[in-house]
Amino acid sequence: MKEEACRIARLCYAKFQAGAAYADVMEYRDSLCRELTAAQPLPSSVRKRPASTAPQQKQAQIADQTTNNLKTETNQPASQQGANHQSPSMTKDSKKHRGGSSKLSRRRPQSCPTCGRPFRNQKPYDKHVAAAKCLRTQQTVATQGRLLSWLGSKFQARSLILACIPLEVQEVVSPFFGSGAAELELLRERRHVKVRASDADAALVNFWQQVLASPQAVADQLSGIIPAKRAVTAVEFDVMQRNLTRIREGAVMAGAPAVLAAARFWAVNHLCFSGLMRSSFQGPQALKLQRSREKKLQRVRGFQPPAAMRLQLAATDCFESVRTSPQGALLFLDPPYLQEGGSRRKEKLKRGGLSQARYACGPNFGLQAHTQLRQLLSTRSRWILCHSDCQEIRELYAGYHMVEYGQGCAQGRAGQGPAAAKARTGPAETVRRELLILSSWVAERAPCELLVGGGAGAEAAPQLLPTRRLRQKTSL
């Protein structure tokens, strides 16, 4: 009787591992017990024994013993179960997907096996790979997401920029901080580096100072500015934008706390087209912000700022910041793209009336400003400059190493004027060609795979970066 019960348990366990539900397995067990007590032959996978004429008490005893054996085998580790027995009814497919499709394996634990913290939702659990992200992973991803939508952001190219920065660099000066995508990535990856950043926009600098000081305080202010049950109106947007304009003009933030001004800057940034801070109100952006309100606020709360001594921010002119920077520091420059034309109001434009704007918070950088920056960099030996691939910049920095790469562009070829619009025959380009211009000191220490040609003026093979790239990061 004991041997028959073990065989029935093996059959039930094989059916259980093949993906059958627990109730089906119990019904299958009862049918086998009935067949055994009724002297009917068992399936071919079970060795036949002489027919037994056991009464109903014997059938109940076999069922109880089979249940105990099945529980014992289910509680055993997988390695021990395979060592004890292997049912012939288990096919190769069932062995391959063992534990992946049964009801018991889909039942998720209460906490993550990796970090031990509770899960936030109840999606089916499958070997922790297809499970929902644990809180530690969600918080890590939130730290690397961009807090600002910025025109010309280097978020997609941050890994390539870090590869060009020599490991011996101890201090980096960034006169065009903007969204700070590359600088924050550098602080996450290299704990020994300090960044001295600046930007000409006082409202932008105030935003980063408040976020670095207390992300929770900025998120609390945002929860009051952005309604939960309706979208932000155009009147509210105009009020916030006028307050930011007064801050840029040098007005003292006495009427409103600095943290409230930082929250207004974030809100205006997410309500404008492509983060262009001077554009008009965008209704679709307001609806999008309302739908993703909680997700974006959680991203602000989960931001992990670096230590105060590792990142210093100030509202300074870019040329003054370059002149006063230490000689041993590496200059990382991401100036506004070259554009001779000014920003003109055209209400029919998608950007809210700004024609050919290339800078989010100020006037465009013309050839004169880029020439002045080039002359200033001629006195320095350690610098990296980012710019779109254009003939004027190539001629201005002729003789230096240039690394080509492609970056996703959500705007396509918008804003190039009516003549360019009429000349277009195909779809708008979604990949913008970019350049990383390296000084001689940086090029000598850059990885060989980035500099294919070797000597001065050599260009690397074009590299196409993915439009989105998420990796697990450590905290800052």
C-alpha positions in Angstrom: 0.0 0.0 0.0 2.8 2.4 0.8 4.5 1.7 -2.5 1.3 2.4 -4.4 0.8 5.6 -2.6 4.3 6.8 -3.5 3.6 6.0 -7.2 0.4 7.9 -7.1 2.2 10.8 -5.5 4.8 10.8 -8.3 2.1 10.9 -10.9 0.3 13.8 -9.2 3.5 15.7 -8.7 4.4 15.3 -12.4 0.9 16.5 -13.4 1.4 19.4 -11.0 4.8 20.4 -12.5 3.3 20.1 -16.0 1.1 23.1 -15.3 -2.1 21.6 -13.9 -4.1 23.5 -11.3 -4.1 22.3 -7.7 -7.8 21.3 -7.8 -7.2 19.2 -11.0 -4.3 17.4 -9.3 -6.4 16.6 -6.3 -9.2 15.3 -8.6 -6.6 13.2 -10.5 -5.3 11.8 -7.2 -8.9 10.7 -6.1 -9.5 9.0 -9.5 -6.3 7.1 -9.2 -7.2 6.0 -5.7 -10.7 4.9 -6.9 -9.1 2.9 -9.7 -6.7 1.3 -7.3 -9.5 0.3 -4.9 -11.8 -0.9 -7.7 -9.1 -3.2 -9.1 -8.8 -1.2 -12.3 -5.4 -0.9 -14.1 -3.4 2.2 -13.5 -1.8 4.3 -16.3 1.2 2.7 -18.1 3.7 5.0 -16.3 2.8 3.2 -13.0 3.9 -0.4 -12.4 0.9 -2.6 -12.2 0.3 -4.5 -9.1 -2.2 -7.3 -8.4 -5.7 -6.0 -8.1 -6.7 -5.2 -4.6 -10.2 -5.5 -3.2 -9.7 -2.9 -0.4 -12.8 -1.5 1.3 -13.6 2.3 1.5 -11.4 2.6 4.6 -8.4 1.4 2.7 -9.2 3.9 -0.1 -9.3 6.8 2.4 -6.0 5.6 4.0 -4.3 5.5 0.6 -5.6 9.0 -0.2 -4.3 10.4 3.1 -0.9 8.8 2.6 -0.7 10.1 -1.0 -1.5 13.6 0.1 1.2 13.5 2.7 3.7 12.3 0.1 2.7 15.0 -2.3 3.1 17.7 0.4 6.5 16.3 1.3 7.7 16.4 -2.3 6.3 19.9 -2.9 8.2 21.3 0.1 11.5 19.8 -0.9 14.1 21.8 -2.8 14.2 21.4 -6.6 17.6 19.7 -6.5 16.5 17.2 -3.9 13.3 16.4 -5.8 15.2 15.6 -8.9 17.6 13.4 -7.0 14.9 11.4 -5.3 12.8 10.5 -8.4 11.9 11.6 -11.9 8.5 10.8 -13.3 8.6 9.3 -16.8 5.5 11.3 -17.7 7.5 14.6 -17.5 8.4 15.6 -21.1 11.3 17.7 -22.0 9.1 20.8 -22.4 7.7 20.4 -18.9 11.2 20.0 -17.5 12.4 23.1 -19.4 9.5 25.3 -18.0 9.5 23.6 -14.6 8.0 25.9 -12.0 7.3 28.7 -14.6 3.7 28.1 -15.5 2.0 26.4 -12.5 -0.2 28.2 -10.1 2.1 27.8 -7.2 5.1 29.3 -9.1 3.0 32.2 -10.3 2.1 33.1 -6.7 4.4 36.0 -5.9 6.0 36.6 -2.5 5.2 39.6 -0.4 8.7 41.1 -0.7 11.5 41.1 -3.2 14.1 38.3 -2.8 16.8 40.7 -3.9 16.3 43.7 -1.6 13.8 42.3 0.9 11.4 45.3 0.5 7.7 44.8 -0.3 6.4 44.9 -3.9 4.2 47.8 -4.9 1.7 45.8 -7.1 0.4 42.3 -7.5 1.5 41.3 -11.0 2.2 37.6 -11.5 5.6 36.6 -10.2 7.9 34.5 -12.5 11.4 33.9 -11.4 11.9 37.5 -10.3 12.8 38.5 -13.9 9.3 39.1 -15.1 8.2 40.4 -11.7 7.4 44.1 -11.1 10.4 46.2 -10.2 11.3 46.2 -6.5 11.4 49.5 -4.7 15.2 49.7 -4.8 15.2 49.2 -8.6 12.4 51.8 -9.0 14.2 54.3 -6.9 17.5 53.7 -8.8 15.8 54.2 -12.2 14.2 57.4 -10.9 17.6 58.8 -10.0 18.8 58.5 -13.6 15.7 59.8 -15.3 15.8 63.4 -16.4 14.1 65.9 -14.2 13.9 68.5 -16.9 13.0 68.4 -20.6 15.8 70.4 -22.1 16.6 71.7 -25.6 19.8 70.0 -26.7 20.1 67.8 -23.6 22.9 65.2 -23.6 21.0 62.6 -21.7 21.3 60.0 -24.5 25.0 60.7 -25.0 26.0 60.7 -21.3 27.7 57.3 -21.5 29.8 58.4 -24.6 30.8 61.6 -22.9 32.0 59.8 -19.8 34.1 57.5 -22.0 35.9 60.5 -23.3 36.7 62.0 -19.9 40.1 60.7 -18.6 40.0 58.8 -15.4 42.7 61.0 -13.9 40.4 64.0 -14.0 39.6 65.2 -10.5 37.6 68.4 -11.2 35.2 69.4 -14.0 34.0 72.9 -14.8 30.7 73.1 -16.6 29.8 76.7 -17.7 26.6 75.5 -19.5 24.9 73.3 -16.9 21.4 73.2 -18.3 19.7 69.9 -17.4 23.0 68.5 -16.0 22.6 65.1 -17.6 26.3 64.4 -18.3 27.5 66.0 -15.1 25.1 64.1 -12.8 26.1 60.9 -14.6 29.7 61.6 -14.0 29.1 62.2 -10.3 27.3 58.8 -10.1 30.0 56.8 -11.8 33.1 58.4 -10.4 33.1 59.2 -6.7 36.4 61.1 -6.7 35.3 63.8 -9.2 34.0 67.2 -8.2 31.9 69.4 -10.5 31.9 73.2 -10.5 28.9 74.1 -12.5 27.3 77.4 -13.6 24.7 78.8 -15.9 23.6 82.3 -17.0 19.9 81.6 -16.1 19.3 82.5 -12.4 16.0 80.7 -12.3 17.6 77.5 -13.6 20.4 77.7 -11.0 17.8 78.3 -8.2 15.9 75.2 -9.3 19.0 73.0 -9.1 20.1 74.5 -5.8 16.7 73.7 -4.2 16.5 70.2 -5.7 20.0 69.4 -4.5 19.1 70.7 -1.1 15.7 69.0 -0.6 13.9 67.1 -3.4 11.1 66.4 -1.0 10.4 70.1 -0.4 10.3 70.8 -4.1 7.9 67.9 -4.7 5.6 69.2 -1.9 5.4 72.5 -3.6 4.7 70.9 -6.9 1.8 68.9 -5.4 0.1 72.3 -4.6 0.9 73.9 -8.0 -0.2 71.0 -10.2 -3.8 70.0 -9.5 -4.6 66.4 -9.2 -8.1 66.5 -10.8 -7.7 69.0 -13.6 -5.0 70.3 -15.9 -3.0 73.5 -15.4 -4.7 76.5 -17.1 -3.1 79.1 -19.4 -3.6 81.8 -16.7 -1.7 79.8 -14.1 1.1 79.2 -16.6 1.4 82.9 -17.4 1.7 83.8 -13.7 4.4 81.2 -13.2 6.3 82.3 -16.3 6.2 86.0 -15.3 7.6 85.2 -11.9 10.5 83.3 -13.5 11.2 86.3 -15.8 11.5 88.6 -12.8 14.0 86.2 -11.3 16.1 86.3 -14.5 16.0 90.1 -14.5 17.5 90.2 -11.1 14.5 90.6 -8.9 14.8 89.5 -5.3 12.8 86.4 -4.4 11.2 88.1 -1.4 7.6 87.7 -2.4 8.0 83.9 -2.9 10.3 81.3 -1.3 13.1 79.9 -3.4 11.6 76.5 -3.2 8.3 77.7 -4.7 10.3 79.4 -7.5 12.0 76.1 -8.2 8.7 74.3 -8.3 7.4 76.9 -10.8 10.4 76.5 -13.0 9.8 72.7 -13.1 6.1 73.2 -13.9 6.8 75.7 -16.7 9.5 73.4 -18.1 7.0 70.5 -18.4 4.3 72.7 -19.9 6.4 74.1 -22.8 7.2 72.5 -26.1 10.5 70.5 -25.8 11.3 72.4 -22.5 11.7 75.7 -24.3 11.1 78.0 -21.3 10.2 81.1 -23.3 7.5 79.5 -25.4 3.7 79.9 -24.8 1.3 77.6 -23.0 0.8 74.1 -24.6 -2.6 72.5 -23.8 -1.6 69.0 -24.8 1.4 69.2 -22.5 -0.9 70.2 -19.6 -3.1 67.2 -20.2 0.0 64.9 -20.4 1.3 66.4 -17.1 -2.1 65.7 -15.4 -2.1 62.1 -16.5 1.5 61.4 -15.3 1.4 63.7 -12.3 2.1 61.1 -9.6 4.8 59.4 -11.6 6.7 62.7 -12.2 6.3 63.8 -8.6 7.7 60.4 -7.5 10.7 61.0 -9.8 11.4 64.3 -8.1 11.1 62.8 -4.6 13.3 59.9 -5.5 16.1 62.1 -6.9 19.3 61.4 -5.0 21.5 64.5 -4.9 25.3 64.2 -4.5 27.2 65.5 -1.6 27.2 69.3 -1.3 31.0 69.5 -1.7 31.0 67.5 -4.9 28.6 69.7 -6.9 28.7 73.5 -6.7 26.3 75.7 -8.7 26.4 79.4 -9.3 24.7 81.9 -11.7 27.7 83.1 -13.7 28.4 84.1 -17.3 29.9 81.3 -19.3 33.0 83.3 -20.4 33.7 84.5 -16.9 33.3 80.9 -15.6 36.0 79.7 -18.1 38.4 82.5 -17.3 38.2 81.9 -13.5 38.4 78.1 -13.7 41.5 76.3 -12.4 44.1 75.3 -15.1 44.1 71.7 -13.9 40.3 71.3 -14.3 38.6 69.8 -17.3 36.2 72.1 -19.1 33.0 70.4 -20.3 31.2 72.8 -22.6 27.7 72.3 -24.1 27.0 75.8 -25.5 23.8 76.6 -27.4 23.9 75.5 -31.0 25.0 78.0 -33.6 22.2 80.1 -34.9 22.7 83.5 -36.5 19.0 84.3 -36.7 17.2 85.6 -33.7 14.1 84.3 -32.0 11.0 85.9 -33.6 7.4 85.7 -32.5 5.3 83.7 -34.9 2.1 82.6 -33.2 1.4 79.9 -35.8 4.6 78.0 -35.0 4.4 74.8 -33.0 6.9 76.1 -30.4 4.5 78.9 -29.3 5.8 81.7 -31.4 9.6 81.3 -31.2 11.3 81.0 -34.6 14.6 79.1 -34.9 15.2 79.1 -31.1 18.3 77.1 -30.1 18.6 78.0 -26.4 16.0 77.3 -23.8 16.5 80.3 -21.4 18.1 83.0 -23.5 19.1 84.4 -26.9 20.7 82.3 -29.5 24.5 81.9 -29.8 25.7 83.4 -33.0 29.0 82.9 -34.8 30.5 85.8 -32.8 29.8 84.2 -29.5 31.2 80.9 -30.7 34.3 82.6 -32.0 34.9 84.3 -28.7 34.5 80.9 -26.9 37.0 79.3 -29.4 39.6 82.0 -28.7 39.1 81.5 -25.0 39.6 77.7 -25.3 42.9 78.3 -27.2 44.5 79.2 -23.9 43.4 76.0 -22.2 44.6 72.4 -22.7 41.8 70.3 -21.1 38.3 70.6 -22.6 35.5 68.8 -24.3 32.9 70.6 -26.4 29.5 69.3 -27.6 27.7 70.7 -30.7 25.6 69.7 -33.6 27.5 68.7 -36.7 27.7 71.7 -39.0 30.3 73.1 -41.3 30.9 76.3 -39.4 31.8 74.5 -36.2 34.1 72.1 -38.1 36.0 75.0 -39.6 36.2 76.8 -36.3 37.7 73.8 -34.5 39.8 72.5 -37.4 42.8 70.5 -36.2 41.1 68.9 -33.1 39.8 65.4 -32.7 36.1 65.1 -33.4 33.9 62.1 -32.4 30.7 61.8 -34.4 27.6 60.3 -33.1 23.8 60.4 -33.7 21.2 61.5 -31.1 17.5 61.1 -31.2 15.7 64.4 -32.0 12.0 64.7 -31.2 11.7 67.9 -33.1 12.9 66.5 -36.5 13.5 69.4 -38.8 11.0 71.7 -37.4 11.9 75.4 -37.1 14.2 75.5 -40.1 12.0 78.1 -41.9 9.5 78.0 -44.7 12.1 77.5 -47.4 13.4 74.3 -45.8 9.8 73.1 -45.2 9.0 73.5 -48.9 12.3 71.7 -49.9 11.4 68.7 -47.8 10.3 65.6 -49.8 10.7 62.8 -47.3 9.8 62.4 -43.6 11.4 64.5 -41.0 14.7 63.3 -39.6 14.6 61.9 -36.1 18.3 61.5 -35.6 20.5 64.6 -35.3 24.2 64.3 -36.1 26.4 65.5 -33.2 30.0 66.2 -32.5 32.3 65.7 -29.5 35.3 68.0 -30.0 38.3 67.0 -27.9 41.4 68.9 -27.0 44.7 67.4 -27.7 45.2 66.5 -24.0 41.9 64.7 -23.8 42.3 63.0 -27.2 45.7 61.4 -26.1 43.9 59.8 -23.2 40.6 58.9 -24.9 39.9 55.2 -25.7 41.3 54.1 -29.0 38.0 52.9 -30.3 36.6 56.4 -30.2 39.5 57.9 -32.2 39.8 55.8 -35.3 42.1 58.0 -37.3 44.8 58.8 -34.8 46.4 62.2 -35.4 45.1 65.7 -35.0 41.9 66.4 -36.9 41.0 62.8 -37.2 37.4 61.9 -36.9 35.9 58.8 -35.4 33.4 56.5 -37.2 29.8 57.7 -36.6 28.1 56.1 -33.6 24.4 55.9 -33.4 23.1 56.1 -29.8 19.8 54.5 -28.7 17.0 56.9 -28.1 16.5 55.5 -24.7 19.0 53.7 -22.5 18.2 52.7 -18.9 20.8 51.0 -16.7 20.8 50.2 -13.0 22.8 52.9 -11.2 24.2 53.3 -7.7 23.3 56.3 -5.6 25.3 59.5 -6.0 
